[in-house]
Every structure is written in structure tokens, then in C-alpha cells.
Amino acid sequence: MKKSNKIIKIILAIFIIILISVLAGFFVLYTYVNNKISKMQKVDIKEEELNIDSKVEENLTDYTNIAIFGLDSRNLNLGEGNRSDSIIIASINNNTKEIKLVSVYRDTYVDIEGHGLDKITHAYSYGEAPLAINTLNKNFDLNIKKFITVNFDSVVEMVDLVGRN
């Protein structure tokens, strides 16, 4: 009997150690993710600023389009004056969950509201994400409402993280 009690205590101790290790791992992961999310800048954009045509909205109800802007900024300033050197549109089919990425050349001439014909890279510089999204929606018949903006430092950090595998 004493030997079986000793084995049960050892198994219970091992189980408790494993449970504590798993919980500690979740805590570390939660803290890491929460730390990264808290550093994100959030921007609220009014839908009326985005120039989404009602027919386009109706035609694209099965798709979520997200603009991804890569800025020429090397600091935490993601505002006016920074050009979007890289513009990618992520188009997600809400039914099939298929994702397509389309790059928009930074030198593409488009009609920028209030600025006339100019390179699309300048839309972000003139009016940040709202004007850049407005320009994409108006010139390419899109329904973009969401966006992500990264700068050079963010890209370097992402490449370093991916390279650590």
C-alpha cells in the first residue's frame, strides 16, 4: 500500500509541475501578445470619408478588402508627410476564405481628392490613411474600410522574427 501511495504522489507531483508549466507558458504568451497589441496605433475612420460607391459595396458584399501601406518612415510617425512606398490590397473571399494579394505600383497616376492627378504614393502623404483609402476606393472601384500601416522598422522587426525559426 505504501508503495502505491508513493507512486500516486509522484504522478500527482509530475502532473502539477506540467500544469504549472503550461499555465506559465500561456501567461508568457498572453503577456507577449498583449504587449505587442498595446503598441499598435489605432485610427478611427468615418465611412463617409472612404468614398465607397453603393453599387460597388453591393457587388463586393462577399469580399473584405484591406489596404496594407508600407511607409517610408523610419520612426514612429505614421502621419502626414510619409509616402506609402508599398501598397498591397488583401482581398478575402468571405465564403471560401481564399486570400488574394494585389500590389498597387506607387507611381500609378490616380485622381486624389483635392489634389488632382498625382502618384498614388502621395495620397497617404496628403491625408494619411483616410485619403489613401478614399483614393483606392474611388479609382479602383473597391470597398476598403480597414487598413494596416507599417514602417521600415516594423518590416525589419518582422523579418528578424521570421528568421529566428
N, C-alpha and C positions, 0 to 999 in steps of 0.2 A: 504494500500500500504506500509506504513512504517513497519508494522509487517512482511510482506513478504520479504522486503529488509533485515530486521534484520535476518530472518531465513536463507536467501541465504548467508549472510555474515558469519553466524555461520557455515553453512555447508561448505563453501569455506575455512574457517579457519581450520576446522577439516580435510578437505582433504589435505590442505597444510602441516599440522602437520604430518599426516600419510605419505605423500610423503617424507618429510624431514627425518622421522624416517626410512623409507625403504631405502632411499639413504644412510643414515648414517650407517645402518646395512650392506649394500653392501660394503661400504668403509672399515668398520672394517674387514669384511670377506676377502676382497681383500688384505688388509694390512697384515692380519694374514697369509694367504696362500703365499703371496709374500715373507714374512719374512722366512717362513719355506723353500721355494724353494731356496732362496738365500743362505741358509746354506748348501745346498747339494753340495757335491763334484762331479765334472763331470770328466770322464775319456774317452778320445777318444782311441778306439782300432782299429787297422788296421785289415781288414777282413782276410788278408793273415796270420795273427798271430793265427787265431782261428781254423785252421785245419779242415775246413768243406769239406767233400768229395762231389764231384759234383753229384754223384748218390744219396747220402743222401739228398742233397739240393733239387734235383728234386723230390724225394719221399715225402719230408716234406713241399712242397710248400703251402699246406693248413694249416700249423701249424706255430705258433710263439712260440718259446721256450725261456724262460727267466730263467737265473740262479739267485737264491737268496742265498747269502752267509751270514751266521751269524758268525762273527769273535769272537775270544777270547780276543779282545782288549777292554779295559775299558776307553780308551781316544780317542781322535780324529784321532789317527794314524791308518789308514786303509791300510797301505802299507805292504811291505815285512816283514817277521818275524812273522806275525799273521796267525795263523791257522784258517781254516774255520771249526769250530766245528759243524756247521749245514749247510747242502747243500740241497736245495729244487729246483726242476725244475718245473716251472709253464709252462704247455703246453696248449696253447689256440688254439682251433679249429676256424680258421678264418671264416668258413662257418656257423657253428652252435653257435658260441660264447661260447661254453662249455669250462670250465677250469678244468684241472686236475693237481693236485699237487703230485709230487713224491719225496720222501726223499731218498737221497743217504747217506748210512752209512759212517761216517767219517773214519772208519778203513778199508774201501774197498780197496784192493790192485789193483792198476792200473799202467799202463806204463806212467810215467811222462816224457815228452820230456826233454832230457838232464840229467835225474836223475834216469832212470831205473824204476824198480818196487818199489813202495812205497805206503804208505797210501794216499788216495786222499786228506785228510786234509792238507797234506804238500804241495800240488801243489800251493795253494794260498800263502803259506809262501815262497816258492822258487821264484815265479814270479808274484805275485798278480793276479788280475782277468784275464789278458790275458792268463797266463799259466793254471790257473784253468779251464777256459772255453775251452781252447785247449784240455786239458786232458779229460774233459767231452765229448766233440765232438768226439775225437778220440776213446775213449774206449766204448762209448755207442751209436755210430752212430747217433749223434744229429746235429742240425744246430743252436746252440745257438749263438746269436750275441749281445744280450742285457743282462744286469745283474743289480742287486741291492745288495749293501753290507751294512749290519748294524752291529753295535757292541752291547755290553751288555747294555750300557747307552741308546741306541736307543730303545732297547726292553723294558727297564724299563719305558721309557717315553711313549711308545705306550700303554703298559699295564695300566699305570696311566690314560691316556686319555680315553681309552675304559672303565675303571672302573668308570668314572665320570658320566655316563649316568644317 
